[in-house]
Amino acid sequence: MAEIRLQQLAHSYSANPAGPEDYAIREMTHIWEQGGAYALLGPSGCGKSTLLNIISGLLSPSEGKVMFDTTVVNDMSPEQRNIAQVFQFPVVYDTMTVYDNLAFPLRNQGMAEAKIQTKVQEIADVLDLQPLLKKKAKGLTADEKQKVSMGRGLVRDDVSAILFDEPLTVIDPHLKWKLRRKLKQIHEQFNITMVYVTHDQLEASTFADKIAVMYGGQIVQFGTPRELFEKPHHTFVGYFIGSPGMNLIEVKPETGGVGFGGIHLPLSQALQQRLADTKWSTLKVGIRPEFVHVWDGPFDDAMCADVTYVEDLGTYKILTLNLAGQSLKVRLQEDKPVPQGQAWISFPAQWLMLYADEFLLEAAHHVPASEVPHE
Amino acid sequence: MSLTLEHVSRAVDGQIWIDDASLSFEPGSFNVLLGRTLSGKTSLMRLMAGLDKPDSGRVLMNGKDVTQVAVRHRNVSMVYQQFINYPSMTVFDNIASPLRQAKMSKDEIDSRVRETAKMLRIEKFLTRYPLELSGGQQQRTAMARALVKDAELILFDEPLVNLDYKLREELRQEMRQLFETRNTIAVYATTEPNEALALGGTTTILHEGRLIQSGRTPEVYHQPKTVLAAELFSEPPINLMPGRIDGNEVSFANFVHFPLNVDLRNIGDGEYKFGVRPSHLSLVPSNDDDLELAVTVELAEISGSETFLHVRNEHFSLVLHLPGVHEYDVDTPIRVYIPTHKLFVFDQQGGLIQAPGLRMARVA
């Protein structure tokens, strides 16, 4: 069991990288603490597979260090690192029974059969594999096989970490949540560092206490599911997390705030100061569809937008609005009246984010979003 | 044009694939076929297109019997799950191919291809080859080919299933906008209730080769005729609890008892199935007569901006669909609230007795 530290790590597949675009992983220092449940989330091509391979030992980074506790493991193989991996497709020995599959890593270590039996029984209990122990792995369903794969990782006492690479891809949709629950329970029972790699926000947010969102070879935010939703640190996080994603609008600075197309959005003194002290080339505001306030009728301090489309999703609606030439999505609860033609909206200050060159700009002293009550 | 299926059935190797389906689609309508994998969606579409012939029943286009007319003599387009394009042709030539087969003039082909490509936002890629494009752009190319020729009937067989969810969000909305001004009948097959809702129009629910219910999408959703229709048109699945009304008392699973209130007064004594949608359950009461249930958390599934909270007591399990992020440890005890005015009531055979009315939230 170990803390995994990535120290000034970077990786380029090119022998002579000329600039940042030649790096699959841009320089980063990142710590996965011992015993944490983490996810590495990002779209295809973001570098998450490269990073996973660097942690597991399939790939040696071109720059920086990978450390397990105080040991540099750059040159160690996956076996030497004692990393257990669960892949998309379950890896089991079809001709062996479930019991022998689970016992396999322990027999390799030369453990006594009596002790092996105790360990295997213990893991089979946790994973609900008891009734299957005598069955050949060949006849198992995909979710049962995947549980055997996980069991082979959990059965060893000396595992540093378990890495999951999209482990639920081949699982039947209606069984997925049961396996997700099993994974959560396992993490609570075993004090093992777990890193779960996926492109799926549901998989990541359900499993992990903290999520590293990767985009363009960088971790653009490392936070809890609530932080990613309520306070995206990067426009990509705002866009990628949530359905629909965050509304992002390019703005220009104005006296007392920012604006676009004749719409003025005031900013706090502190944030105005911060903006004045920052160099940037593009400036955007972001607000999530869930946080746009829709008034029941015309209201003096509200902005007036045209309703261009209403998507009725049964128990809530997604409105598409046009506000001064900008398209905007708004989530409307079932019991709220649906605005006809025009909608009167406002952006509550605590949910309006400001992004300079795609990164969140915050006033020096701010109230954390999680301490602000919902409207 | 209109499309009508009259008592259409088809069996393959003694297995019934489509069982006595009767349906009618109006000109210019957008129609969703909703059903799980193998429910008969693709089989039904193939019958509509003329790719397969029914064993019995008739297919009518504009009132004319076309049951025996082959697909190439009908004006039909189809878009599949897999993006099917000609890899050796440019995007332009891919989109133009149905028009060239129809021997259209060069100028007209050029203007129609550009117009369609612009509509689908792939006009920048016309000189590229399909394999140089992203998945979403490839599927847009396949869609453009289906849309370019003004088919009377366009069939979409789960066209977005292989795309990531951000692209699906975008294309789903474009789909509706594309068809708003066209006189084509669009038929769209999906396994996802939320996609059916988002696409609107009409929805026909299929299950094991049979049509379960058909009508305007919001009507089918809000007034499911049977438990099965409610279950198939709800994601996450609708919560169902066995229950009884006895005099002035209602009970669920012989476990939760509460006084009969205005919402359930007209039903009468007996055994029922009560249903409530996951999005109508909440963590705080919204009415003074909401039912309070003590439950434990099985799992909080968080999907970025929403939470699916799985909970259970010793008698039944429930799923809550909550806006926002709600983090819970497994096995945490919590209380959840069921608003009685949001309950569906079904009889023992599964027939709908009462759907939630429009009672407005009362102030506690």
Interface residues (C-beta under 8 A of the other chain):
Chain A: P43 S44 W177 R180 R181 K184 Q185 E188 H199 D200 Q201 L202 S205 T206 T224 P225 R226 L228 F229 E230 Y239 F240 I241 G242 S243 P244 G245 R288 P289 E290 Y309 E311 D312 L313 G314 T315 Y316 T320 R331 Q333 E334 D335 H374
Chain B: D164 Y165 K166 E169 Q173 Q177 N194 L197 A198 G200 P218 Y221 H222 R277 S279 H280 E298 L299 A300 E301 I302 S303 G304 S305 E306 F308 H310 H321 P323 G324 V325 E327 D329 V330 M360 A361
